[in-house]
Amino acid sequence: MSNNRSGVFIGGLMLGATIGALTGLLAAPRAGRETRKLLKKSADALPELAEDISTTVHIQADRLSASALRNWDDTLERLRIAIAAGVDATQRESGALRRQNSAESESADPLVQHLER
């Protein structure tokens, strides 16, 4: 989760720096020709900046995906263990109930057993 936040922070930082640089260029007391040169250089750097941001976002998405996959695998494994424990407990309890019913029927009144036949 913190990897995702750091990627968003880096992307925001890059975007903020670009916007700040452009604003500074427009507000700077320079001649029009110098300002246009600087704007052109900044515009030429935008594709590279966009690629850097895209790469950062892609890396962060891969990390998040891998983390989610690990969490999903851990959850599935815990679920398998819980189901196996539940099945085992059910079988033990079922056997105990059968033994109890068997013992109760053997110790029943002979007259009731004779009538049930």
Summary of the structure (lengths in Angstrom):
residues: 117
radius of gyration: 36.2
end to end distance: 69.9
largest distance: 117.8
contacts: 251
relative contact order: 0.08
helix: 92%
strand: 0%
